[in-house]
Amino acid sequence: MSVKVEKTENKNELKLEFTVEAKIFDEGMKKVFNKNSKYFNIPGFRKGKAPFNIVEKYYGDEIFYEDTFNEVVPEIYDNAIKEEKLEVVSKPNIDIVQMGKGKDLIFTAIVATKPEVKLGKYKGIELEGIEYPVTDKDIDEEVTRMAEKNSRIVSVTDRATEKGDIAVIDFVGSVDGVEFEGGKAENHELELGSGSFIPGFEDQVVGMKIDDVKDINVKFPEEYFSKDLAGKDAVFKVTLHEIKKKELPTIDDELAKDVSEFDTLKELKADIKSKKEKQNEERAKAELEEKAVKAVSEISEVDIPQGMVELELDNMERDMDTRLGYQGINLEQYLKMLGKTTADFRNESEAPAKDSIKYRLVLEAICKDAKIDADEKEVEEKLTELANSYGRKVDDLKKNEDLLFHIKENIKSEKAIKTIIDNAKIKGSVKKETEKATAKKTTKKSK
């Protein structure tokens, strides 16, 4: 087997020409036949028992070509990429020049290669500090949420509905006097003010009394998932059967005992504050890191091949499909609900895909420039974390080369981001906190 590599007219693109000996292709045909022999039904032979030469003569050897190509080429292609040390970032665009029994297989593959990054000055960039202080209001709201979880539902009979009530209703929806699918329900519990129904609906239920019947006029949003209803005026005939409300427990030490391991409300609030401060610090850190990478990306230059973008979009599709799978639907069904197609998804995702690619390439360039690497101890620590999380053995995880590669790349990326932030000019609260921490260390040393 031989491979010839040459540049194309396009930047960051190569053309690989493969020549595979006829012997290898012919052996591949035999493998394909052996895998599929049971499906061939030739007169005079029991099904699946006809020899290769008879099947070949009966059907023509062309019947094996496509499967043989798929049998032989992947390993040859992968080995060539490794031997030539090419950083391919796209699917190959294959063109078959010659293929047939007794002939050398000749084909070309056009691929995109990883582009070079013209790295901007990543040390000394200016960043606005981020801080999310925990307020008394935040703590009180969390305590109220805890109280709501411990609330009991009671019926109300002596007044009209108010915001926050749960209204038990029947409703029938119609457009231009015609009922539409999915617009009907009985004894539906609707929390008024939750925003779970069409805009304007819940507001008109407020003020109704038990056994009231009322026509409620609404307009479906223009972006409503059902195209048949989007933007249309509708009338819902609503009957109110029951009014319920949440009765919250008193917020005191007894509540603290009921909802936590603490004996007093003061202790509970202190714990909430501590946890929220940690959450807010992590949020601020993540946002600062994102701003740091974005800032360096904006002053760096890179030509991203479209093939690399397409591959990223493929990954985004798969990830979205996997996440939706946990909710019992797939991407196609989800998009259909939104009145969109896969093409719409890819078009809308292209800009984020390009940003994601550029961020990765910029971080790789920083690692190269700053000679950042992941050492064995760091990799071992990450493997141990994963092993403990998933109940696996570290030695088993080490056998997964793809996992090891991603762990190393993540460690290097984290170090690259830290390099940007450590050398940045941070204005605002984060800088102050950093200065405080430094002052504490200095004080300890002087003592």
DANOR-V802186 format. One record per helix or strand of 2 or more residues. SS is the DSSP state (H for helix, E for strand). FROM is the first residue (numbers start at 1). TO is the last residue. Records with the same first field share a line. If there is no record, write none. Layout:
SS: FROM-TO, FROM-TO
This chain:
E: 2-7, 13-20, 93-98, 105-113, 126-128, 152-156, 166-175, 178-191, 213-219, 233-247, 425-427
H: 22-39, 52-59, 61-83, 136-149, 201-205, 253-259, 265-298, 306-325, 331-337, 342-369, 376-390, 394-398, 401-422, 429-446
